[in-house]
């Protein structure tokens, strides 16, 4: 029997440049940016040098604090919070605007 249900987005497919998180050694979540996608090995190479199975890499959670490069204020990073990740187009909605380009996001500099 064929299903007419809509095809779900493939949540673990992140494009290069996307901020993601993954479990660190101590159980804390670490954050990095996807650099390359290797579909033959089902892995990602991240900006921090990690190479991880796609199953371990997640979108940033709702409520995570980020900074977003806003051209409205002369290319300044402004504080924002993640509202949701859209797996269908690879963007994040933030509390300051919907469907943001993940390449314009960064983690707050501590």
PyMOL commands that set and color helices and strands:
alter all, ss='L'
color gray80, all
select helices_A, chain A and resi 54-56+71-73+102-104
alter helices_A, ss='H'
color red, helices_A
select strands_A, chain A and resi 19-23+29-38+43-46+51-53+58-59+65-70+76-86+91-94+105-106
alter strands_A, ss='S'
color yellow, strands_A
deselect
rebuild
show_as cartoon
